């Protein structure tokens, strides 16, 4: 079992972030226990009968006043929220009383159980991501791992699907020009590296698969948050949120 408190002791600068992630994990578990019906690709968000329990769980776990989420809750009741657009970096274009980054974070967390349900219904783990996108929710990767056979695997931030992609090349823009692909190594982060692309100015964090004996991909993403700060300070973009819904770190 992953000991988040022990990780926080070793990385005290991430204590608050890891504490928030624990709440996200609790929320996902709570909603998963509430919903026993399958969700299919034709479902764009939660069915009506799940909306109240999902929002009640969110306000309780994150200690958010219920009235703050009323506009978003009502938009979902009216079928104005389409979760399937979120992995494409699209958030609702109509007026909601939230800052863009705040709305993106809330929607990511609230939709996370939905995408995990999709993964269970359409299990497409360990197939090739031909276009560099998750085959289930079509998100672009920000995390990759190198397995024991030297193969690169991409990890989906939304539904957790894992798939193969060629070792060299940018899965975001499909660039194969190695002169535009860079690897950044950071002292003290020997298990991680940053793969950047000067064609689309995106980056992917890559970790050694052995880390998964102590961390899951979400926690690997969080503990390597300093690499996001470094990458973004150099002008590179993160295309999908981290496990607590953040894209911009700087």
C-alpha positions as protocol buffer text, in pm:
chain_id: "A"
residue {
  index: 1
  type: UNK
  ca { x: 0 y: 0 z: 0 }
}
residue {
  index: 2
  type: UNK
  ca { x: 131 y: 344 z: -91 }
}
residue {
  index: 3
  type: UNK
  ca { x: 227 y: 550 z: 215 }
}
residue {
  index: 4
  type: UNK
  ca { x: 156 y: 910 z: 118 }
}
residue {
  index: 5
  type: UNK
  ca { x: 252 y: 1038 z: 463 }
}
residue {
  index: 6
  type: UNK
  ca { x: 597 y: 882 z: 427 }
}
residue {
  index: 7
  type: UNK
  ca { x: 636 y: 1040 z: 83 }
}
residue {
  index: 8
  type: UNK
  ca { x: 540 y: 1377 z: 235 }
}
residue {
  index: 9
  type: UNK
  ca { x: 804 y: 1332 z: 506 }
}
residue {
  index: 10
  type: UNK
  ca { x: 1070 y: 1276 z: 240 }
}
residue {
  index: 11
  type: UNK
  ca { x: 942 y: 1563 z: 26 }
}
residue {
  index: 12
  type: UNK
  ca { x: 806 y: 1822 z: 273 }
}
residue {
  index: 13
  type: UNK
  ca { x: 770 y: 2085 z: -5 }
}
residue {
  index: 14
  type: UNK
  ca { x: 493 y: 1865 z: -149 }
}
residue {
  index: 15
  type: UNK
  ca { x: 306 y: 1802 z: 177 }
}
residue {
  index: 16
  type: UNK
  ca { x: 11 y: 2028 z: 91 }
}
residue {
  index: 17
  type: UNK
  ca { x: -15 y: 1895 z: -266 }
}
residue {
  index: 18
  type: UNK
  ca { x: -4 y: 1533 z: -148 }
}
residue {
  index: 19
  type: UNK
  ca { x: -271 y: 1611 z: 113 }
}
residue {
  index: 20
  type: UNK
  ca { x: -496 y: 1747 z: -160 }
}
residue {
  index: 21
  type: UNK
  ca { x: -428 y: 1439 z: -373 }
}
residue {
  index: 22
  type: UNK
  ca { x: -545 y: 1220 z: -83 }
}
residue {
  index: 23
  type: UNK
  ca { x: -879 y: 1400 z: -97 }
}
residue {
  index: 24
  type: UNK
  ca { x: -898 y: 1346 z: -473 }
}
residue {
  index: 25
  type: UNK
  ca { x: -835 y: 974 z: -420 }
}
residue {
  index: 26
  type: UNK
  ca { x: -1103 y: 965 z: -148 }
}
residue {
  index: 27
  type: UNK
  ca { x: -1350 y: 1138 z: -381 }
}
residue {
  index: 28
  type: UNK
  ca { x: -1283 y: 889 z: -662 }
}
residue {
  index: 29
  type: UNK
  ca { x: -1330 y: 595 z: -425 }
}
residue {
  index: 30
  type: UNK
  ca { x: -1652 y: 742 z: -281 }
}
residue {
  index: 31
  type: UNK
  ca { x: -1810 y: 803 z: -622 }
}
residue {
  index: 32
  type: UNK
  ca { x: -1699 y: 460 z: -744 }
}
residue {
  index: 33
  type: UNK
  ca { x: -1882 y: 303 z: -450 }
}
residue {
  index: 34
  type: UNK
  ca { x: -2195 y: 506 z: -527 }
}
residue {
  index: 35
  type: UNK
  ca { x: -2214 y: 419 z: -894 }
}
residue {
  index: 36
  type: UNK
  ca { x: -2268 y: 56 z: -989 }
}
residue {
  index: 37
  type: UNK
  ca { x: -2402 y: 114 z: -1341 }
}
residue {
  index: 38
  type: UNK
  ca { x: -2171 y: 101 z: -1644 }
}
residue {
  index: 39
  type: UNK
  ca { x: -2091 y: 424 z: -1826 }
}
residue {
  index: 40
  type: UNK
  ca { x: -2045 y: 405 z: -2202 }
}
residue {
  index: 41
  type: UNK
  ca { x: -1883 y: 626 z: -2463 }
}
residue {
  index: 42
  type: UNK
  ca { x: -2227 y: 759 z: -2554 }
}
residue {
  index: 43
  type: UNK
  ca { x: -2261 y: 912 z: -2204 }
}
residue {
  index: 44
  type: UNK
  ca { x: -2119 y: 1265 z: -2201 }
}
residue {
  index: 45
  type: UNK
  ca { x: -2137 y: 1312 z: -1822 }
}
residue {
  index: 46
  type: UNK
  ca { x: -2301 y: 1157 z: -1516 }
}
residue {
  index: 47
  type: UNK
  ca { x: -2665 y: 1046 z: -1544 }
}
residue {
  index: 48
  type: UNK
  ca { x: -2916 y: 1262 z: -1356 }
}
residue {
  index: 49
  type: UNK
  ca { x: -2945 y: 1025 z: -1062 }
}
residue {
  index: 50
  type: UNK
  ca { x: -2572 y: 1055 z: -990 }
}
residue {
  index: 51
  type: UNK
  ca { x: -2541 y: 1434 z: -1001 }
}
residue {
  index: 52
  type: UNK
  ca { x: -2656 y: 1502 z: -643 }
}
residue {
  index: 53
  type: UNK
  ca { x: -2445 y: 1223 z: -484 }
}
residue {
  index: 54
  type: UNK
  ca { x: -2137 y: 1330 z: -682 }
}
residue {
  index: 55
  type: UNK
  ca { x: -2165 y: 1695 z: -582 }
}
residue {
  index: 56
  type: UNK
  ca { x: -2253 y: 1607 z: -222 }
}
residue {
  index: 57
  type: UNK
  ca { x: -1937 y: 1394 z: -204 }
}
residue {
  index: 58
  type: UNK
  ca { x: -1727 y: 1673 z: -357 }
}
residue {
  index: 59
  type: UNK
  ca { x: -1848 y: 1945 z: -119 }
}
residue {
  index: 60
  type: UNK
  ca { x: -1806 y: 1716 z: 182 }
}
residue {
  index: 61
  type: UNK
  ca { x: -1459 y: 1584 z: 103 }
}
residue {
  index: 62
  type: UNK
  ca { x: -1313 y: 1916 z: -14 }
}
residue {
  index: 63
  type: UNK
  ca { x: -1503 y: 2122 z: 244 }
}
residue {
  index: 64
  type: UNK
  ca { x: -1650 y: 2350 z: -23 }
}
residue {
  index: 65
  type: UNK
  ca { x: -1969 y: 2551 z: 50 }
}
residue {
  index: 66
  type: UNK
  ca { x: -2252 y: 2389 z: -145 }
}
residue {
  index: 67
  type: UNK
  ca { x: -2375 y: 2718 z: -296 }
}
residue {
  index: 68
  type: UNK
  ca { x: -2043 y: 2774 z: -474 }
}
residue {
  index: 69
  type: UNK
  ca { x: -2103 y: 2476 z: -701 }
}
residue {
  index: 70
  type: UNK
  ca { x: -2473 y: 2540 z: -771 }
}
residue {
  index: 71
  type: UNK
  ca { x: -2412 y: 2701 z: -1118 }
}
residue {
  index: 72
  type: UNK
  ca { x: -2198 y: 2407 z: -1229 }
}
residue {
  index: 73
  type: UNK
  ca { x: -2443 y: 2157 z: -1085 }
}
residue {
  index: 74
  type: UNK
  ca { x: -2733 y: 2318 z: -1269 }
}
residue {
  index: 75
  type: UNK
  ca { x: -2535 y: 2325 z: -1595 }
}
residue {
  index: 76
  type: UNK
  ca { x: -2479 y: 1953 z: -1557 }
}
residue {
  index: 77
  type: UNK
  ca { x: -2849 y: 1895 z: -1491 }
}
residue {
  index: 78
  type: UNK
  ca { x: -2925 y: 2077 z: -1818 }
}
residue {
  index: 79
  type: UNK
  ca { x: -2677 y: 1855 z: -2010 }
}
residue {
  index: 80
  type: UNK
  ca { x: -2455 y: 2156 z: -2080 }
}
residue {
  index: 81
  type: UNK
  ca { x: -2141 y: 1984 z: -1949 }
}
residue {
  index: 82
  type: UNK
  ca { x: -1965 y: 1743 z: -2184 }
}
residue {
  index: 83
  type: UNK
  ca { x: -1687 y: 1558 z: -2007 }
}
residue {
  index: 84
  type: UNK
  ca { x: -1559 y: 1414 z: -2335 }
}
residue {
  index: 85
  type: UNK
  ca { x: -1438 y: 1762 z: -2439 }
}
residue {
  index: 86
  type: UNK
  ca { x: -1216 y: 1804 z: -2132 }
}
residue {
  index: 87
  type: UNK
  ca { x: -929 y: 1579 z: -2255 }
}
residue {
  index: 88
  type: UNK
  ca { x: -925 y: 1791 z: -2572 }
}
residue {
  index: 89
  type: UNK
  ca { x: -846 y: 2095 z: -2354 }
}
residue {
  index: 90
  type: UNK
  ca { x: -1195 y: 2236 z: -2405 }
}
residue {
  index: 91
  type: UNK
  ca { x: -1391 y: 2373 z: -2111 }
}
residue {
  index: 92
  type: UNK
  ca { x: -1748 y: 2512 z: -2126 }
}
residue {
  index: 93
  type: UNK
  ca { x: -1762 y: 2830 z: -2331 }
}
residue {
  index: 94
  type: UNK
  ca { x: -2080 y: 2962 z: -2167 }
}
residue {
  index: 95
  type: UNK
  ca { x: -2063 y: 3188 z: -1864 }
}
residue {
  index: 96
  type: UNK
  ca { x: -1990 y: 3023 z: -1530 }
}
residue {
  index: 97
  type: UNK
  ca { x: -1876 y: 3221 z: -1221 }
}
residue {
  index: 98
  type: UNK
  ca { x: -1532 y: 3063 z: -1197 }
}
residue {
  index: 99
  type: UNK
  ca { x: -1181 y: 3154 z: -1306 }
}
residue {
  index: 100
  type: UNK
  ca { x: -1071 y: 2938 z: -1601 }
}
residue {
  index: 101
  type: UNK
  ca { x: -802 y: 2752 z: -1406 }
}
residue {
  index: 102
  type: UNK
  ca { x: -1041 y: 2699 z: -1113 }
}
residue {
  index: 103
  type: UNK
  ca { x: -1315 y: 2564 z: -1343 }
}
residue {
  index: 104
  type: UNK
  ca { x: -1065 y: 2337 z: -1520 }
}
residue {
  index: 105
  type: UNK
  ca { x: -949 y: 2195 z: -1186 }
}
residue {
  index: 106
  type: UNK
  ca { x: -1302 y: 2138 z: -1053 }
}
residue {
  index: 107
  type: UNK
  ca { x: -1419 y: 1972 z: -1374 }
}
residue {
  index: 108
  type: UNK
  ca { x: -1111 y: 1751 z: -1391 }
}
residue {
  index: 109
  type: UNK
  ca { x: -1161 y: 1622 z: -1036 }
}
residue {
  index: 110
  type: UNK
  ca { x: -1538 y: 1580 z: -1068 }
}
residue {
  index: 111
  type: UNK
  ca { x: -1502 y: 1396 z: -1400 }
}
residue {
  index: 112
  type: UNK
  ca { x: -1218 y: 1168 z: -1291 }
}
residue {
  index: 113
  type: UNK
  ca { x: -1445 y: 882 z: -1171 }
}
residue {
  index: 114
  type: UNK
  ca { x: -1639 y: 909 z: -1498 }
}
residue {
  index: 115
  type: UNK
  ca { x: -1322 y: 847 z: -1701 }
}
residue {
  index: 116
  type: UNK
  ca { x: -1214 y: 562 z: -1474 }
}
residue {
  index: 117
  type: UNK
  ca { x: -1556 y: 404 z: -1533 }
}
residue {
  index: 118
  type: UNK
  ca { x: -1492 y: 436 z: -1906 }
}
residue {
  index: 119
  type: UNK
  ca { x: -1156 y: 266 z: -1874 }
}
residue {
  index: 120
  type: UNK
  ca { x: -1317 y: -30 z: -1699 }
}
residue {
  index: 121
  type: UNK
  ca { x: -1588 y: -54 z: -1965 }
}
residue {
  index: 122
  type: UNK
  ca { x: -1349 y: -27 z: -2261 }
}
residue {
  index: 123
  type: UNK
  ca { x: -1023 y: -171 z: -2136 }
}
residue {
  index: 124
  type: UNK
  ca { x: -766 y: -82 z: -2402 }
}
residue {
  index: 125
  type: UNK
  ca { x: -451 y: -99 z: -2192 }
}
residue {
  index: 126
  type: UNK
  ca { x: -119 y: -185 z: -2355 }
}
residue {
  index: 127
  type: UNK
  ca { x: -212 y: -115 z: -2714 }
}
residue {
  index: 128
  type: UNK
  ca { x: -21 y: 126 z: -2938 }
}
residue {
  index: 129
  type: UNK
  ca { x: -121 y: 492 z: -2921 }
}
residue {
  index: 130
  type: UNK
  ca { x: -86 y: 548 z: -3296 }
}
residue {
  index: 131
  type: UNK
  ca { x: -171 y: 919 z: -3288 }
}
residue {
  index: 132
  type: UNK
  ca { x: -17 y: 983 z: -2948 }
}
residue {
  index: 133
  type: UNK
  ca { x: -360 y: 1008 z: -2784 }
}
residue {
  index: 134
  type: UNK
  ca { x: -537 y: 788 z: -2532 }
}
residue {
  index: 135
  type: UNK
  ca { x: -759 y: 543 z: -2725 }
}
residue {
  index: 136
  type: UNK
  ca { x: -1041 y: 583 z: -2472 }
}
residue {
  index: 137
  type: UNK
  ca { x: -1068 y: 954 z: -2389 }
}
residue {
  index: 138
  type: UNK
  ca { x: -828 y: 1100 z: -2652 }
}
residue {
  index: 139
  type: UNK
  ca { x: -622 y: 1303 z: -2405 }
}
residue {
  index: 140
  type: UNK
  ca { x: -262 y: 1388 z: -2484 }
}
residue {
  index: 141
  type: UNK
  ca { x: 3 y: 1240 z: -2256 }
}
residue {
  index: 142
  type: UNK
  ca { x: 223 y: 1423 z: -2009 }
}
residue {
  index: 143
  type: UNK
  ca { x: 367 y: 1115 z: -1837 }
}
residue {
  index: 144
  type: UNK
  ca { x: 564 y: 829 z: -1987 }
}
residue {
  index: 145
  type: UNK
  ca { x: 760 y: 537 z: -1848 }
}
residue {
  index: 146
  type: UNK
  ca { x: 1034 y: 313 z: -1983 }
}
residue {
  index: 147
  type: UNK
  ca { x: 966 y: -53 z: -1909 }
}
residue {
  index: 148
  type: UNK
  ca { x: 1221 y: -325 z: -1845 }
}
residue {
  index: 149
  type: UNK
  ca { x: 1237 y: -403 z: -2219 }
}
residue {
  index: 150
  type: UNK
  ca { x: 1323 y: -42 z: -2303 }
}
residue {
  index: 151
  type: UNK
  ca { x: 979 y: 31 z: -2449 }
}
residue {
  index: 152
  type: UNK
  ca { x: 809 y: 365 z: -2391 }
}
residue {
  index: 153
  type: UNK
  ca { x: 461 y: 360 z: -2240 }
}
residue {
  index: 154
  type: UNK
  ca { x: 233 y: 663 z: -2223 }
}
residue {
  index: 155
  type: UNK
  ca { x: 2 y: 723 z: -1926 }
}
residue {
  index: 156
  type: UNK
  ca { x: -336 y: 896 z: -1952 }
}
residue {
  index: 157
  type: UNK
  ca { x: -403 y: 1164 z: -1689 }
}
residue {
  index: 158
  type: UNK
  ca { x: -781 y: 1131 z: -1720 }
}
residue {
  index: 159
  type: UNK
  ca { x: -867 y: 761 z: -1729 }
}
residue {
  index: 160
  type: UNK
  ca { x: -534 y: 602 z: -1641 }
}
residue {
  index: 161
  type: UNK
  ca { x: -503 y: 399 z: -1962 }
}
residue {
  index: 162
  type: UNK
  ca { x: -147 y: 293 z: -2051 }
}
residue {
  index: 163
  type: UNK
  ca { x: -26 y: 236 z: -2406 }
}
residue {
  index: 164
  type: UNK
  ca { x: 288 y: 200 z: -2616 }
}
residue {
  index: 165
  type: UNK
  ca { x: 447 y: 466 z: -2832 }
}
residue {
  index: 166
  type: UNK
  ca { x: 773 y: 461 z: -3027 }
}
residue {
  index: 167
  type: UNK
  ca { x: 1082 y: 535 z: -2820 }
}
residue {
  index: 168
  type: UNK
  ca { x: 1190 y: 844 z: -3016 }
}
residue {
  index: 169
  type: UNK
  ca { x: 951 y: 1117 z: -3123 }
}
residue {
  index: 170
  type: UNK
  ca { x: 696 y: 1360 z: -2983 }
}
residue {
  index: 171
  type: UNK
  ca { x: 354 y: 1199 z: -2922 }
}
residue {
  index: 172
  type: UNK
  ca { x: 192 y: 1542 z: -2900 }
}
residue {
  index: 173
  type: UNK
  ca { x: 268 y: 1674 z: -3250 }
}
residue {
  index: 174
  type: UNK
  ca { x: 410 y: 1344 z: -3391 }
}
residue {
  index: 175
  type: UNK
  ca { x: 740 y: 1517 z: -3472 }
}
residue {
  index: 176
  type: UNK
  ca { x: 1021 y: 1270 z: -3557 }
}
residue {
  index: 177
  type: UNK
  ca { x: 1295 y: 1527 z: -3615 }
}
residue {
  index: 178
  type: UNK
  ca { x: 1546 y: 1440 z: -3343 }
}
residue {
  index: 179
  type: UNK
  ca { x: 1711 y: 1781 z: -3376 }
}
residue {
  index: 180
  type: UNK
  ca { x: 1394 y: 1925 z: -3218 }
}
residue {
  index: 181
  type: UNK
  ca { x: 1368 y: 1666 z: -2941 }
}
residue {
  index: 182
  type: UNK
  ca { x: 1559 y: 1740 z: -2621 }
}
residue {
  index: 183
  type: UNK
  ca { x: 1614 y: 1550 z: -2298 }
}
residue {
  index: 184
  type: UNK
  ca { x: 1663 y: 1745 z: -1973 }
}
residue {
  index: 185
  type: UNK
  ca { x: 1810 y: 1569 z: -1670 }
}
residue {
  index: 186
  type: UNK
  ca { x: 1780 y: 1724 z: -1325 }
}
residue {
  index: 187
  type: UNK
  ca { x: 2024 y: 1669 z: -1036 }
}
residue {
  index: 188
  type: UNK
  ca { x: 1851 y: 1486 z: -752 }
}
residue {
  index: 189
  type: UNK
  ca { x: 1579 y: 1349 z: -983 }
}
residue {
  index: 190
  type: UNK
  ca { x: 1766 y: 1052 z: -1128 }
}
residue {
  index: 191
  type: UNK
  ca { x: 1450 y: 848 z: -1182 }
}
residue {
  index: 192
  type: UNK
  ca { x: 1293 y: 1116 z: -1399 }
}
residue {
  index: 193
  type: UNK
  ca { x: 1376 y: 1312 z: -1710 }
}
residue {
  index: 194
  type: UNK
  ca { x: 1200 y: 1575 z: -1920 }
}
residue {
  index: 195
  type: UNK
  ca { x: 1142 y: 1515 z: -2292 }
}
residue {
  index: 196
  type: UNK
  ca { x: 1078 y: 1844 z: -2472 }
}
residue {
  index: 197
  type: UNK
  ca { x: 977 y: 1917 z: -2830 }
}
residue {
  index: 198
  type: UNK
  ca { x: 1082 y: 2239 z: -3001 }
}
residue {
  index: 199
  type: UNK
  ca { x: 828 y: 2180 z: -3277 }
}
residue {
  index: 200
  type: UNK
  ca { x: 517 y: 2217 z: -3059 }
}
residue {
  index: 201
  type: UNK
  ca { x: 685 y: 2340 z: -2737 }
}
residue {
  index: 202
  type: UNK
  ca { x: 531 y: 2066 z: -2525 }
}
residue {
  index: 203
  type: UNK
  ca { x: 700 y: 1839 z: -2273 }
}
residue {
  index: 204
  type: UNK
  ca { x: 653 y: 1494 z: -2125 }
}
residue {
  index: 205
  type: UNK
  ca { x: 795 y: 1369 z: -1797 }
}
residue {
  index: 206
  type: UNK
  ca { x: 946 y: 1021 z: -1824 }
}
residue {
  index: 207
  type: UNK
  ca { x: 1016 y: 791 z: -1530 }
}
residue {
  index: 208
  type: UNK
  ca { x: 1171 y: 450 z: -1485 }
}
residue {
  index: 209
  type: UNK
  ca { x: 913 y: 172 z: -1448 }
}
residue {
  index: 210
  type: UNK
  ca { x: 1078 y: 49 z: -1128 }
}
residue {
  index: 211
  type: UNK
  ca { x: 926 y: 350 z: -951 }
}
residue {
  index: 212
  type: UNK
  ca { x: 583 y: 189 z: -978 }
}
residue {
  index: 213
  type: UNK
  ca { x: 679 y: -55 z: -703 }
}
residue {
  index: 214
  type: UNK
  ca { x: 650 y: 239 z: -461 }
}
residue {
  index: 215
  type: UNK
  ca { x: 441 y: 492 z: -654 }
}
residue {
  index: 216
  type: UNK
  ca { x: 143 y: 485 z: -887 }
}
residue {
  index: 217
  type: UNK
  ca { x: 159 y: 704 z: -1202 }
}
residue {
  index: 218
  type: UNK
  ca { x: -42 y: 980 z: -1030 }
}
residue {
  index: 219
  type: UNK
  ca { x: 202 y: 1000 z: -741 }
}
residue {
  index: 220
  type: UNK
  ca { x: 496 y: 985 z: -983 }
}
residue {
  index: 221
  type: UNK
  ca { x: 344 y: 1289 z: -1152 }
}
residue {
  index: 222
  type: UNK
  ca { x: 308 y: 1473 z: -821 }
}
residue {
  index: 223
  type: UNK
  ca { x: 652 y: 1398 z: -679 }
}
residue {
  index: 224
  type: UNK
  ca { x: 806 y: 1520 z: -1005 }
}
residue {
  index: 225
  type: UNK
  ca { x: 617 y: 1850 z: -988 }
}
residue {
  index: 226
  type: UNK
  ca { x: 947 y: 2046 z: -974 }
}
residue {
  index: 227
  type: UNK
  ca { x: 1014 y: 1919 z: -1328 }
}
residue {
  index: 228
  type: UNK
  ca { x: 690 y: 2086 z: -1439 }
}
residue {
  index: 229
  type: UNK
  ca { x: 808 y: 2414 z: -1291 }
}
residue {
  index: 230
  type: UNK
  ca { x: 1144 y: 2386 z: -1471 }
}
residue {
  index: 231
  type: UNK
  ca { x: 984 y: 2287 z: -1804 }
}
residue {
  index: 232
  type: UNK
  ca { x: 727 y: 2565 z: -1796 }
}
residue {
  index: 233
  type: UNK
  ca { x: 983 y: 2824 z: -1693 }
}
residue {
  index: 234
  type: UNK
  ca { x: 1165 y: 2734 z: -2017 }
}
residue {
  index: 235
  type: UNK
  ca { x: 850 y: 2799 z: -2221 }
}
residue {
  index: 236
  type: UNK
  ca { x: 724 y: 2442 z: -2269 }
}
residue {
  index: 237
  type: UNK
  ca { x: 356 y: 2348 z: -2224 }
}
residue {
  index: 238
  type: UNK
  ca { x: 183 y: 2077 z: -2029 }
}
residue {
  index: 239
  type: UNK
  ca { x: -115 y: 1946 z: -2229 }
}
residue {
  index: 240
  type: UNK
  ca { x: -314 y: 1755 z: -1963 }
}
residue {
  index: 241
  type: UNK
  ca { x: -373 y: 1824 z: -1593 }
}
residue {
  index: 242
  type: UNK
  ca { x: -180 y: 1664 z: -1311 }
}
residue {
  index: 243
  type: UNK
  ca { x: -373 y: 1444 z: -1061 }
}
residue {
  index: 244
  type: UNK
  ca { x: -509 y: 1748 z: -875 }
}
residue {
  index: 245
  type: UNK
  ca { x: -619 y: 1928 z: -1192 }
}
residue {
  index: 246
  type: UNK
  ca { x: -329 y: 2171 z: -1246 }
}
residue {
  index: 247
  type: UNK
  ca { x: -178 y: 2249 z: -1585 }
}
residue {
  index: 248
  type: UNK
  ca { x: 6 y: 2576 z: -1528 }
}
residue {
  index: 249
  type: UNK
  ca { x: 265 y: 2570 z: -1250 }
}
residue {
  index: 250
  type: UNK
  ca { x: 439 y: 2903 z: -1316 }
}
